[in-house]
Amino acid sequence: MFAAATLVRAAFRPVLDFALPPRCPGCGIVTEEPHRFCLDCWSALRFLGAPCCARCALPFDYDAGAEVECGRCLAEPPAFDRLRAAVAYGEISRKVALKLKYGGRPGVAETMARFMARHLDMSEAAILVPVPLHRWRIWRRGYNQAALIAAALAARAGLEARLDLIDRVKATPPLRGMGPRERKEAVRGAFRIDPKRKAAIKGRAVILIDDVYTSGATANACARVLKRAGAARVNILCWARVVRGGDD
């Protein structure tokens, strides 16, 4: 059955590519394969990884050691254990995120997942959990972009995804333009986990999935409720991370 389905897809692939050719996720130019960036967009992406802060993935100019944390994490340790991002937040990564978030392009979640997957820690059987949206925002948008990314990652890595584990019980205002203290207050009490779901994460490692990490207010608030619910470890994995400045 699988072989037959593969043959059918292969037979119709030229027709589909002619009618709906794969396009660059950044600029929309036609490309050879789906989820592939054109040379210009690829060159504009800044891929993140070592050397960086062991906790929040802030890039370092030189390798200071695998366990070294940045000054901010040492002064104010975040609620999560580790954060990793595929790329730095910039012009192209922002366009990709906006296509998924507001452009009605759910297929972009698979593109993000392909680049995020290299940061998955497969040494532990972690649960993938998306940062939730409030129900009013889901009704307007039609989907939660973080949940689409989490589902795509789970399918690629063979991990468990719990898309409804965290509830966003308070509709928070846009955090753009707020200071750190205002952002923290805005998301205070916004997230909860139903007591019936706590058994699923007690003593487990959780990877919290989001599209963009900026100030960390939302990620930290979610990490706190996961830790209170019994999660042994909470890591953050996102498509893009703001390196300097930015808005949540």
C-alpha positions in Angstrom: 0.0 0.0 0.0 2.8 2.4 0.9 4.7 1.6 -2.3 1.6 2.2 -4.4 1.0 5.5 -2.8 4.6 6.5 -3.4 4.3 5.6 -7.0 1.1 7.6 -7.4 2.7 10.7 -5.8 5.7 10.3 -8.0 3.5 10.1 -11.1 1.5 13.2 -10.3 4.5 15.3 -9.0 5.3 16.9 -12.4 1.7 17.9 -12.8 1.5 19.4 -9.3 4.9 21.2 -9.7 3.7 22.8 -13.0 0.3 23.9 -11.5 1.6 24.8 -8.0 5.4 25.1 -8.2 7.4 25.1 -4.9 8.4 28.6 -3.9 10.9 30.1 -1.6 9.4 30.6 1.9 11.1 34.0 2.1 10.4 35.8 -1.1 8.1 33.5 -3.1 10.4 32.9 -6.1 10.0 29.5 -7.7 12.5 26.9 -6.3 13.5 23.4 -7.2 12.1 21.7 -4.1 9.5 22.6 -1.4 10.7 24.2 1.8 13.9 25.3 0.0 15.1 29.0 0.2 16.5 30.8 -2.8 20.1 31.7 -2.7 19.5 35.4 -1.7 17.1 34.5 1.2 19.3 31.6 2.3 22.3 34.0 2.5 20.3 36.5 4.5 19.4 33.9 7.2 21.6 33.8 10.3 21.6 30.3 11.6 22.1 30.0 15.4 24.1 27.5 17.4 27.4 27.3 19.3 29.1 29.4 20.5 26.1 30.7 22.6 24.7 31.0 26.1 24.0 27.6 27.4 20.7 28.7 28.8 19.1 31.3 26.4 21.2 30.7 23.1 22.3 34.3 22.9 25.2 34.2 20.4 28.7 34.7 21.7 31.5 36.2 19.7 33.9 33.4 20.8 33.7 30.0 22.4 33.7 30.4 26.1 32.7 26.8 26.9 29.7 24.6 26.5 28.1 25.4 29.9 28.8 29.2 30.1 25.7 31.4 30.5 25.3 35.0 29.5 25.3 37.8 32.1 21.5 38.3 31.9 20.8 34.6 32.6 23.3 34.6 35.5 21.7 37.7 37.0 18.1 36.7 36.4 17.9 32.9 35.7 14.9 32.2 33.4 12.2 29.7 34.4 13.2 27.3 31.5 16.3 25.1 31.4 17.5 25.7 27.9 16.4 27.6 24.7 17.5 26.9 21.2 16.4 28.7 17.9 16.9 27.8 14.3 17.7 31.3 13.1 18.1 34.9 14.3 15.2 37.2 13.9 15.7 39.3 10.8 14.1 40.4 7.6 13.7 36.9 6.0 12.9 35.0 9.2 10.3 37.6 10.1 8.7 37.2 6.7 8.5 33.5 7.1 7.0 33.8 10.6 4.4 36.4 9.4 3.3 34.1 6.5 2.5 31.4 9.0 1.0 33.7 11.7 -1.1 36.0 9.6 -0.8 35.0 6.0 -2.9 31.8 6.1 0.1 29.7 5.0 0.0 26.7 7.5 2.4 24.7 5.3 5.2 27.1 6.4 5.1 25.3 9.7 6.8 22.3 8.0 9.5 24.6 6.7 10.2 25.9 10.2 10.1 22.4 11.7 12.8 21.2 9.2 15.3 23.8 10.4 14.3 23.5 14.1 14.7 19.7 14.2 18.5 19.9 14.3 18.2 21.4 17.8 16.0 18.6 19.2 17.6 16.7 22.0 16.7 13.0 21.2 18.5 11.7 24.3 15.3 12.0 26.3 11.7 11.1 25.5 10.4 14.7 25.7 6.9 15.9 25.1 6.4 18.7 22.6 4.0 21.4 23.8 3.1 24.5 21.9 2.7 27.9 23.4 -1.1 28.3 23.4 -3.2 31.1 22.0 -6.3 32.4 23.6 -9.5 31.0 22.1 -10.6 34.4 20.7 -7.4 34.6 18.8 -7.7 31.1 17.5 -11.2 31.8 16.3 -10.0 34.9 14.4 -6.8 33.2 12.9 -8.2 29.7 12.5 -5.2 27.9 14.0 -2.4 28.2 16.5 0.9 28.5 14.6 2.9 27.0 17.4 0.7 24.0 17.5 1.2 23.5 13.7 5.0 23.6 14.2 4.8 21.2 17.2 2.8 18.7 15.2 5.3 18.9 12.2 8.2 18.4 14.6 6.5 15.5 16.3 5.9 13.8 13.0 9.5 14.3 11.9 11.1 13.2 15.1 8.7 10.5 16.3 8.0 12.4 19.5 4.8 12.8 21.5 3.0 16.1 21.0 0.3 17.4 23.5 -1.2 20.3 21.6 -3.8 21.2 24.3 -1.7 20.7 27.4 -1.6 24.4 28.4 -4.6 26.7 28.4 -4.3 30.4 27.8 -7.1 31.6 30.1 -6.5 35.3 29.8 -6.4 37.3 26.6 -3.2 39.3 26.9 -2.6 42.6 25.0 0.2 42.8 22.4 3.5 43.1 24.2 5.1 45.3 21.6 6.5 48.5 23.1 6.2 47.2 26.7 9.2 47.1 29.1 10.3 43.9 30.8 8.3 44.5 34.0 5.1 45.4 32.0 5.5 42.3 29.8 5.8 40.1 32.9 2.7 41.6 34.5 0.7 41.3 31.2 1.2 37.5 31.1 0.8 36.9 34.8 -2.0 34.4 35.4 -2.5 34.0 31.6 -1.7 30.2 31.5 -2.8 27.2 33.4 -2.8 23.4 33.2 -5.9 21.4 33.9 -5.2 19.2 37.0 -6.4 16.2 34.9 -3.5 16.7 32.5 -0.8 17.0 35.0 -0.2 13.2 35.2 0.9 13.3 31.5 3.9 15.5 32.3 4.9 14.7 35.9 8.6 13.9 35.9 8.8 14.2 32.2 10.9 16.5 30.0 8.9 19.1 28.0 10.0 21.0 24.9 7.9 24.2 24.6 7.4 25.2 20.9 7.0 28.7 19.6 7.6 30.7 16.4 9.6 33.7 17.8 11.4 34.3 21.1 11.8 37.9 22.0 11.7 39.1 25.6 11.0 35.7 27.1 7.9 36.9 29.0 5.6 34.4 27.4 8.1 31.5 27.4 8.9 32.0 31.1 5.3 32.2 32.1 4.6 28.9 30.3 7.7 27.3 31.8 6.6 28.2 35.3 3.2 26.5 35.0 4.9 23.4 33.5 7.3 23.2 36.3 4.6 23.7 38.9 2.6 20.9 37.2 5.6 18.5 37.7 7.7 18.8 34.6 11.2 17.7 35.4 12.8 19.9 32.7 11.4 22.6 30.3 13.4 23.5 27.2 12.3 26.1 24.6 12.6 25.5 20.8 11.6 28.2 18.3 12.0 29.2 14.7 13.7 32.6 15.4 15.2 34.4 18.3 15.6 38.1 18.6 19.3 38.7 19.3 19.2 42.4 20.1 16.0 44.4 20.8 12.7 43.3 19.4 9.1 42.8 20.4 7.1 39.8 21.7 
